[in-house]
């Protein structure tokens, strides 16, 4: 994409010495490309013209209606995501399966409280797993101990037990994991808050920006000619952005209506296409001490891109199409060949 080659335009003008360039009225029209779904505005009136007239066309302004943040002023949003990351299971007492009390149905009852930490979501919410056989008492995602008939008895866990025959100070390796069953227990769910910063690359905040690159497809600019009998012909104007001149005459791919006098209209169907990172750039929040106060700040060095359900460390590219608006200046020059 390169700027318009003004040197080429100057060369072509010098190569046409027979054309007498006279001072004439200047008409400027603003052409909007419409929407990307194919709905285009009505052609804009340029003015009356005569077969054989020649016009110099210059672009006074070219803008695109875009919807991404200004790189110098990005849109950054701070958000907090709360996840259930586990639970604390508290047993006021438990059964210990140690074989020392054969008369006990479930082992030896220990009245010492026991606390266990589980690092996964414990309670089944939302009805997604209502009837799952893995759920303890139909509610908790916990390992279970069962009755002899297969029904749920309680929370199955382990405690550290000292088995040194002469006391805990007599041998260093006298501790083992002992299976226990908590018939009664309570669950305290634990949650973790994660702070993220989103630098949006696509937002619903449309704005116009200059198109500094004018190496575009000229086939998307059209001129419509209507004669005195309301007969119309619409022509693609090829290469006019490079040549800078057009002549009102039959073209290779376009035949003008009958007659010599026309009303000329112009329209644009050009859309600016760009390939660039899309979605948003996400960074985790890190705690920094500022003025003796802990605050979260984005750590952009370790961020990642998210777009259309994908994420990665490298930019995820997507092609975007934007509506455009051109201001074209038509400067009329009479041709000596017609005597007009």
N, C-alpha and C positions, 0 to 999 in steps of 0.2 A: 504494500500500500504506500504510494508516493504522492506528493503534491502535484498539482496540475503543472504541465510543462509549458510555461509561458514562452520559452524560446521557440518552441515549435509553432505556436500561434503566430508569433512575429514573422517567422520565415514564410508561412503560408500567405500572410497579408502582402508581403513584398513580392510574392510570386504572382500576384494578380494586379498588374499595373493598369488594366483596362477598366477597373471598377473605380468610379468616382465616388469617394466617400464624402457624403455631404452631412452637415450637421442636421440632426433630426430629433424628433421627440424620443424620450426614453421611457419605456414602460417596464415596471417591475411587478412581478406576480409572485405570490407565495403559494407553493405547491406542497400539500400535505399528502403523505403516502397512504393515509387511511389506517386500517387495522390489518394485522397479520393473517386474519382469517379470510381475506380476499374482498372485503368491502371497501371500495375506493370512493372518495368524494367526487362530486361533479367537476368536470374540467373548468379551469379558471379562464376568464376572458382576457385575452391579450390585446385584441383590437382588430381593426379592418386592415386588410392587406391585398396586394395585387400580385398576380402571377409574375414571376421574375424578380420581385423584390428580394433583397438580401438583408439578413439581420446578423449582427454580431451579438452573441450571447455570452454573458458573464455571470458567474455565481457570486452573488453578494453575501449570501449566508447559507450555510448548510448545518442543520442541527438534527440530532436524534433524540427521541423520547425514550430515555433509558430508566431502568429501575434497579440500579445498584448504587451502593454508597460512594460518595466521593472518596478516593483513596486518601486524600488529605484530611478527611473528616469522617472516619468510619463509624458505623453504628455498632456499638458494643453494649450488650445486655448481660447483666449479672443475674444468675439464677441459682437456686438451691434445690437439689434433688435429695429427697428423703427416702432411704431404703431400709426395710426391715432386715437386719443382718444377723439376728440370732435371738437368744433368750437366756434368762437365768431360771433354772428349775430348782425349786426349794422343797426339800423333803423334811418334814418335822421328825420323822422316824422312818425306818426301813427294815426289811428282812435281809439277813445275811445268809447266803447259802454256804455254810461251812461244814455241814454234816455233824456238828457237835450236839445237836438236839434232834434226834430222830423222831421224837414224838411231835415236833412242830410240823404243821402242814407245809409251811413255806420256808422253813429255816429259823434262825434265831432272830428275834426282834431286838433291834438296837434303837434306843430312844434318843440317841445323839442326832441333831439335825445334820443334814447333808445338802451341799449346794453343788450344782453342776452347771457348766456353761455350754450352751449349744450354739454353734456358729452357722446356723441356717434358719430360714423362716420356719417357725414352729406351728403356728396356727393356720389352718386352711381357711381362707376367706373367699367370698364371692361365689360359693357354691360349685367351684370348678372340680372339687374332689370330695363331694359330699359322701359318696358311698364307697370310697376307696378302702380296701381291706388293710392298707398300710397304716391307716390313721388310728392312733390310740384313742379309744373312747369316741371315735368318729370325728375328732376335732384336731388332735395334735399330731404333727409329723415327728414322732419320737420313737426310739426303739422300745419294744413292749415286752413285758413278761406276762405269761398267760396262766390261767387256771388249767387244771387237768382236763377240763372239757373243751379247751381251746379258746375260751372267752378271755377278754382282756382283764388282766389283774392290776397292772400298773406300769410305771416307768422303769425300764431296765437300764442299769448303769453299773459302774464299778467304783470302789473306794480303795484307797491304799491301806493295807493291813500289815502290821508287823508280826512276823511268824518266828522271830528269833526265840528259841526256847529259854534263854536266860535273860530276856528283857531287851529293850531296844538299844541299850548301850553296849551289849555284848557282841553284836555282829553288825557289820556295816551293810550287808546285802540281805537283811531280813525282811524287806518290804516287798509285797506282791500286790497285784490288782485283784481285788475280791469282788465277785459278782454280787450285786444287791438288787432288790426290787422295792421301788417306792409305790406303795399302794395309795398313799395320799400325797399330793404334791400341788404346788402352785407354780404358775408360769408368769414371769415378768418379761414382756417382749422388749428387745433392745433395738434402737434405731440409730442409723448413722446419717449425718447430713454431709453431702458433698457439694462444694461450691464450684460452679463452672462460669466461664465467661465466653459468650458467643460474639464473634465478630462477623456480622452478617455480610454475605456477598450478594445476596438477592433479598430485596425488601420490597414491599408494596408501597413504595414512595417514589412515584414517577417524577422525573425532572428532565429538562432539556439540557443537552450539552453540545458543544461545538463538535462538528466532524472536521477534524484537521486534515484528514486523509481523503482526497477527492479522486482517487483512482478507483472509480466505481463502475458498475455496469450501465453504460449509457442507454441500453435497450429498454430500460425501465422508465424513460422519459418519453411522453407521447404528445404530439400536436394534432389537433382536430381542426379541419377546414370545412366550413359550411358556405355553400353558394347562395345565390338569391332565391333558389327554389327549395331551400331548406334541405338540400342533399348534403350528406356529411361523409367525410373520410377521415379516419384516424391513422396516423403514421407513426411508426417508431423512428426516433431520430437517433441514428447511430453515429457514434464518435464525435458528436457535437461538442462534448466537453474537452476533447483534445484539439479539434480544429478551430473551434470558436466561432465558426460562421455556418449559416444555413441559407439555402436559396429556395424560394417558393417555386417549386417546379415538380414535375412528375419524378418520383424516385424509383430506384430499382425495385423496391418491394411495395410501392405505394403509388397509386394513380389518383391525382386530385379530381374533385368533382368537375363537371362541365363549367365553362366560363373562366373569367379572369379575375373576378372580384370575390373575395372570401372574408368571412369572419373567422379569426384564428383563436383557438383555445389551447391551453396547455394543462397537462396533468402529470403526476408522478406516481409510479407504482414501485419505487425503489425502497427496499428495506435494508437497513444496516444489519449485517450479521457479524457476530463476534464469538470467538471461542475463548473461554476464560474459566477460571475456577468458579464453581457454583456452590450454592447452599450456604455454608457458614464454616468459619474456622473456630474450633473449640479449644480452650485451654483450661486446665484445672486451676483452681484458686489455691494460692499458697499464703500462709500467714506470715506477715512481716510486722515488726514492732515499729510503729511510727508515733513519736511523741508519747512514749510509754503506753501505747494502746495497740493491741493486736488487731490488725485489719487484713482482709483478704485482698490479694492482688493476682492478676492473671500471670501465669508462667508461660508466655508465648513460645518459649524455646522448645517446649515439649508438647505443643498443641497438635491437633490433627484436623483434617478436612472431613466434613460430612455433607453428602449430597445424594439425594434420591435413594436413601437407604444404604449407601455405601460410605465407607470411611477409610482414610489412609493418611500417611504422613506426607505424601506428595499431593500437589493440587489435583483435584478431580475436575477434569475439563468437560464443559458442555457448551453446545452452540446455542446462542441466544439471538433472537431476531427482534429488531426494534423499528418502530415507525419513525419516519423521517419527515423533515420539512425543509424545502429549498426555496430560496428567494432568487429568482432568475431575472436578469436585466436584459431586455430586448432593445437594441439600438438599431433603428432602421437605416439602411443605406440604399439609395436608388441605383438601379443598374442602367448603364447607358445603352444596353442592348435593347431595352424596351422603350426607351425614350421617355420614361416616366420619372 
